Amino acid sequence: MSEKTDQTGPVREPLRAAAEALLPRPAVGAAPADDALQHELRVRQVELEMQNEALRQAQFELEESRRPLPQPVMNPPRLAILASPPMD
């Protein structure tokens, strides 16, 4: 069993791919393990930012859907014309 636990799955894989596409690949440096870890943390940060934006959008759409709709007028006021007999 591996010590590293990763939450890859059908939902996370497209999100991770999109996050990695936004980030440049880490440059080869003196400590590649540190570069890989820094890249992994940055990818996770971008993933969380993308999830946050999606949640904000969903919340906005939910609030919009709960906004009360204008009620149709069931009994509109009727115009009444009262006529009096002509006065002579």
Secondary structure, DSSP 4 states (H G I P E B T S, - for coil): --S-----STTHHHHHHHHHHHSPPPPP-S-HHHHHHHHHHHHHHHHHHHHHHHHHHHHHHHHHHHSPPPPP-SSPPPP----PPPP-
